[in-house]
């Protein structure tokens, strides 16, 4: 939830709604400041089999006082079912679900469809997720709020590109091993390219470092650790030809296009919803998830006019995933929910 704090502040400031955020997990501790005075209160929770249950939620003062209750669209939150039943049979706050859409489980799809009919509104992470769920049909209480980040220093960067870049958690599904193999292929062809890896993940980092040693890429690959400061991140992104995550992509892609840096990834793999923000003409999709295909894409990109590419890529950020779009989508859902049955 930590990346949501900026959205909560922007939403309250731009719409005038008063927000109270109830959170559970310790690593989601809110920041010490909030420019719009969003209230954060921690609640207890426990696991019941595969389900999470938050005992305080049902009787919490903030819930009783609320006009709207926004809940993650996670079917493993047991409270969700009680709140939906309550919405059907007694007067309580309007309920808005916020989530990706179908999720991974095929078995859960019928349950999800029933719940989506009961609640007052559903907010999808992207327009494409909403359209996939509805088969492009118009459903009055379905809305989209493009899942994005607050990046205060977004804009087209102008530095001469020097290396390729990855920023995010180090996970096997990102397939960074393919980037290292692609670098080795290009070295044999006489191209000495560099790759910066920004992020943490001990087990995967050890595996990548071992691969660097085997491929003799010591002078071409650097591990920068995790960086969260936007003033440092813009300097790192500014020197990049492209952001590379051959496998799964998520919010790192949003950060990249916010600075005009194109994304290289594969199309036919499992991605987070943020993949939907990437535009065909302004990102680079691998035809095959192979080091050879990746090496060819890197060379092709280096021959292009990087200034033109960055301007086009940044345009896609403004068009698809600015924070203003996210706030607008959520505000539409809230206003619809308040009008419903009023």
ABEGO torsion letter per residue (X at the ends): XAAAAAAAAAAAAAAGBBBBBBBABAAABBBABBAAGBBBBBBBBBBBEABBBBAAAAABAAAAABABBBBBABAABAAAAAAAAAAAABBBBBBBBBBAEAEABAAAAAAAAAAAAABABBBBABAAAAAAAAGGBBBAABBBBBBBBBBAABEBBABBBABBBBBEBBBAAAGAAAAAAAAAAAAAAGBBBBBBBBEBGAAAAAAAAAAAAAAGAAAABBBAEBBABAAAAAAAAAABABBBBABBBBAAAAAAAAAGBBBBBBABBBBBAAAAABBAAABBBBABBBAAAAAAAAAAAAABBAAAAAAAAAAAAAAAABAAAAAAAAAAAAAAAAABGX
